[in-house]
Amino acid sequence: MTPERLWERQTCFEPCEAEVTDTGERVLCHVLDYSFTGVRLGVDRPLSVGARLHVRLREGSPGPLASLLVRPAAIAWCRPAQDPGQWFFEIGLHVADASSPRRRKV
């Protein structure tokens, strides 16, 4: 964890589907990593910063990641993938949280 990060990241590679809330556009993607307040997704096309997404795991697996994804999320950044294998862009989602604890491991 770097000094500026408040939350530990958990690396994973979970297939998922996202829906852009305003347009209904569906995007196939993979969760690359996540923390208590954010998710990094690999996607096949750029998405607009500020857009709100609803992300669903394709496997429907329970656990910390599934519970994180029920909260509202907005795209905080979009950039070309660092390792363009199965996807061409990465997006960072800021996940809203009502309780906002100071620090928590997922």
Beta strands, then each sheet from edge to edge (+ up, - down):
strand 1: 10-20
strand 2: 26-35
strand 3: 38-43
strand 4: 52-57
strand 5: 73-80
strand 6: 89-95
sheet 1: 1+ 2- 3+ 6- 5+ 4- 1+
end
